[in-house]
């Protein structure tokens, strides 16, 4: 029996890499305004960025293993400090609105950032609730655009299947923090949110958008 081996054509390979680089640069560009005035710091380079992701992964794994016992509220409380410590959620919230962030005053920005933060934690608490032998593996790190570092990782299922989950981080205030996540290795979560939120912003405004995010959080179980 002859085993078929799928080989990507050179031109396709170059196109895929080019597309990935464009997406990475685009995601970093989304954050440019959010990071204005925050000078990049070398911190401890790739090692520091990898340590941030590994800390997040360690807590996720521990939470999953206790998921049933903890319940949704318990998972939320366990994950909240590591997620708020690993992510720059304020900058991500700003990036998800794009230029519209600059049009908002503090009375609109603060509730939006709070809603964005609570939904992010709630989503983790809802998704990572059981453990079926999965492993989180950090495989490396490389320089990204605009003084960022891309940490390469994947979730390895019990059957050996791997799901790429890469993180874009930037150093400021002496610590590397996540500013975007690339699902399946290529799809920018921040770019996806910006497209979705931009459409909603045009129809319901910032207060309506904030309310819709809060509704989604409530549907997942609400904040702890």
Secondary structure, 3 states (H helix, E strand, C coil): CCCCCCCCCHHHHHHHHHHHHHHHHHHHHHCCCCCCCCCCCCCCHHHHHHHHHHHHHHHHHHHHHCHHHHHHHHHHHHHHHHHHHHECHHHHHHHHHHHHHHHCCHHHHHHHHHHHHHHHHHHHHHHCCCCCCCEEEEEEEEEECCCEEEEEEEEECCCCCEEEEEEEEEEECCEEEEEEEEECCCEEHHHHHHHHHHHHHHHHHHHHHHHHHHHHHHHHCCCC
